[in-house]
Amino acid sequence: MKRILKFLSVMLVSLFALVQLTGCAYSFYDDWHEAGAVIEKENVFTSINLDEAVKKIDNDETFVLVIGCSKSSTAVSQISSIQEQADYHSFKGTIYFLDATAYYASSTSRKDVQSKLGVKTIAGVDNSSLVIAVYNKGELLVDSSKNSDSKLESFYQPGTTTISIEKLFIYLFNDFNFE
């Protein structure tokens, strides 16, 4: 009888631990929907962590990575716009998303992300834009945090050197070769 009670105790603790681990997983939809983004549960975004993004780069993959935080009203608006463009253009692929919330806490963390992904910056939470990084076979082609890049002029907002998220994603959804 003692063995059965011990076995049941271990099983109960294991089940509780499993439920706790499952409950802590980041949910892109829950996070952004609660922040006010206009997205459906089924959307084009798949959340990945920094190590997974670095692995994709090291494996010479072609992909789009969105880096941001749902605490920014600008980013919430941009996520909604990206999803709207994806729906309009019947995009069936995947846009990867890295939640940068934890990295905003220290400059060391931000620099680590910037160094590993090759982007210029991910600084700021309040009203900051998303950072869009486009990789072709592991090579960084587009870094939306890098202003004044002549090869990206066609994606600039009129009269500025700031990339228009809408223009960039219209190009990506229609003309970019996702391999």
C-alpha positions in Angstrom: 0.0 0.0 0.0 2.9 2.3 0.8 4.3 1.7 -2.7 1.0 2.6 -4.3 0.7 5.9 -2.4 4.3 6.7 -3.2 3.7 6.0 -6.9 0.6 8.1 -7.0 2.4 10.9 -5.2 5.2 10.9 -7.8 2.6 10.8 -10.6 0.6 13.7 -9.2 3.7 15.8 -8.7 4.9 14.9 -12.3 1.5 15.8 -13.7 1.4 19.1 -11.9 5.0 20.0 -13.1 4.0 19.1 -16.7 0.9 21.4 -16.5 3.0 24.2 -15.1 5.6 23.9 -17.9 2.9 23.9 -20.6 1.2 26.9 -19.1 4.3 29.0 -19.2 4.9 28.7 -23.0 4.7 31.9 -24.9 1.6 32.2 -27.0 1.9 34.7 -29.9 -1.8 34.9 -30.5 -2.7 35.4 -26.8 0.0 38.1 -26.3 -0.8 40.1 -29.4 -4.5 39.7 -29.3 -4.7 40.9 -25.7 -2.5 43.9 -26.7 -5.1 44.8 -29.4 -3.7 43.4 -32.6 -6.3 42.4 -35.2 -5.3 38.8 -35.8 -7.0 35.5 -35.8 -5.9 32.4 -33.8 -4.7 31.0 -37.1 -2.2 33.5 -38.4 1.1 33.6 -40.4 3.3 34.0 -37.3 5.3 31.3 -35.6 7.1 32.2 -32.4 10.7 31.1 -32.1 13.4 31.8 -29.5 16.8 33.3 -30.2 18.6 30.0 -30.3 16.2 28.7 -32.9 16.7 31.9 -35.0 20.5 31.5 -34.8 20.2 27.9 -35.9 18.1 28.9 -38.9 20.8 31.4 -39.9 23.6 28.8 -39.3 21.7 26.3 -41.5 21.6 28.9 -44.3 17.8 29.0 -44.3 15.7 31.6 -46.1 13.1 33.2 -43.8 11.6 36.4 -42.4 12.0 37.2 -38.7 10.0 39.8 -37.0 11.4 41.0 -33.7 9.3 43.0 -31.3 7.2 43.5 -28.2 3.5 43.7 -27.8 3.8 46.5 -25.3 4.4 49.0 -28.1 1.2 50.4 -29.7 3.2 51.0 -32.9 4.2 47.3 -33.0 0.6 46.2 -32.4 -0.5 48.2 -35.3 2.3 46.8 -37.5 1.5 43.2 -36.6 -2.2 43.8 -37.5 -1.0 45.3 -40.8 1.3 42.4 -41.7 -1.5 39.9 -41.0 -3.9 42.0 -43.1 -1.5 42.0 -46.0 -0.9 38.2 -45.6 -4.6 37.6 -45.8 -5.1 39.9 -48.7 -2.3 38.3 -50.7 -3.3 34.8 -49.7 0.1 34.1 -48.2 0.3 30.6 -46.9 3.9 30.6 -45.6 5.4 31.4 -42.2 6.7 34.6 -40.7 8.9 33.8 -37.7 8.5 36.0 -34.6 11.0 36.6 -31.7 9.5 38.1 -28.6 12.1 40.7 -27.5 10.4 41.6 -24.2 13.0 39.9 -22.1 15.9 41.4 -24.1 14.9 45.0 -23.5 15.8 44.7 -19.8 19.5 45.3 -20.3 21.8 46.7 -22.9 23.9 43.5 -22.7 20.9 41.4 -23.7 20.0 43.7 -26.6 23.6 43.6 -27.8 23.6 39.8 -27.6 20.5 39.7 -29.8 21.8 42.3 -32.3 25.1 40.4 -32.6 23.6 37.0 -33.1 21.0 38.2 -35.6 23.2 40.8 -37.3 20.6 43.6 -36.9 21.6 47.1 -36.1 19.2 47.6 -33.1 16.3 46.3 -31.1 16.3 49.1 -28.6 13.2 50.4 -27.0 9.8 49.2 -25.9 7.4 52.1 -25.8 6.1 53.0 -29.3 9.0 51.2 -31.0 8.6 49.7 -34.4 9.1 46.0 -35.1 12.4 45.0 -36.5 12.1 43.0 -39.7 15.0 40.8 -40.7 15.0 39.0 -44.0 17.5 36.2 -44.5 18.3 34.6 -47.8 20.3 31.3 -47.3 21.5 32.6 -43.9 22.6 36.0 -45.3 20.8 39.1 -43.9 19.2 40.9 -46.8 16.9 43.4 -45.0 17.3 45.0 -41.6 14.5 47.4 -41.0 16.4 49.0 -38.0 19.1 50.1 -40.4 18.3 53.5 -41.9 19.7 54.9 -45.1 20.4 51.6 -47.0 20.3 52.5 -50.7 19.3 49.0 -51.8 16.1 49.4 -49.7 15.0 52.8 -51.1 11.9 51.3 -52.8 10.6 50.3 -49.3 11.0 53.7 -47.7 8.1 55.7 -46.5 7.7 58.8 -48.7 10.2 61.5 -47.9 12.0 59.4 -45.2 14.7 56.8 -44.8 12.3 54.7 -42.7 11.2 51.3 -44.1 7.5 51.0 -44.7 6.4 47.7 -43.2 3.4 47.5 -45.6 5.6 48.0 -48.7 8.1 45.5 -47.5 5.6 42.8 -46.8 3.7 43.4 -50.1 7.0 42.6 -51.8 7.7 39.6 -49.5 4.2 38.1 -50.0 4.3 38.5 -53.8 7.9 38.4 -55.0 10.3 37.0 -52.4 11.4 33.5 -52.9 10.7 31.6 -49.7 12.7 28.4 -50.2 
